[in-house]
Amino acid sequence: MSIKLTRPIAADGVRLYYRTKYDIREGMVGGHYRGHMFIPPKNNSEKGLFRLMDPDNVMTCIRLYRWFLKEYERVKLRADGNWSGLIQKDDLMNQCFQDWPSVGKHRVGRLLRLIVQYETNFQRNRTDKMATQMFWRWTHPLDIVYGLEHLMLTWLPKVVKADDGSCETIDDLMEEFEILRDQTKEEDHALIEMILEKNLR
């Protein structure tokens, strides 16, 4: 049974631009980003593809999902009507991946570009008082959250099933998203160990 995930096309008066469909080929996603592989193997001939079950890609999805959900809640409390945001790349990396150094800025940037329909990179040029700064930006945090949910739909049910769980309905899927929101860093590591142990692809 295929799960159909429906999310709104607008939130808080802002039009959302997240991707809902992915071109999946043998456990990899392609067609949206034409560039080097997320994980370039030797003699790579499959350019522009995202390996769904790669442990670093799974960790990147989970950590960004959690961070952008918190960002959404934080901005909601501000209530100033400004949903767009940006963060220095190093700051986001420190907050999300300090304990998982194999995830780098290159991977995060390509994943963000994969799940939304606009450019997420932003450069603030050098001035007399400040060095050049590199940021990721978004028009609304839910662009990232919903984009990640649609991407995770391509691999999360398989992971749950491999761990003797059930993820066959939309209610099951929403419950799994809730688990990911509340999961600790230690539980993230345990999930990755299970993926490696069961050799999921």
Secondary structure, 3 states (H helix, E strand, C coil): CCCCCCCCCEECCEECCECCCCEEECCEEECCCCCCCCCCCCCCCCCCCEECCCHHHHHHHHHHHHHHHHHHHHHHHHCCCCCCEEEEHHHHHHHHHCCCCCCCHHHHHHHHHHHECCCCEEEECCCCCCCCEEEEEECCHHHHHHHHHHHHCCCHHHHHHHCCCCCCCHHHHHHHHHHHHHCCHHHHHHHHHHHHHCCCC
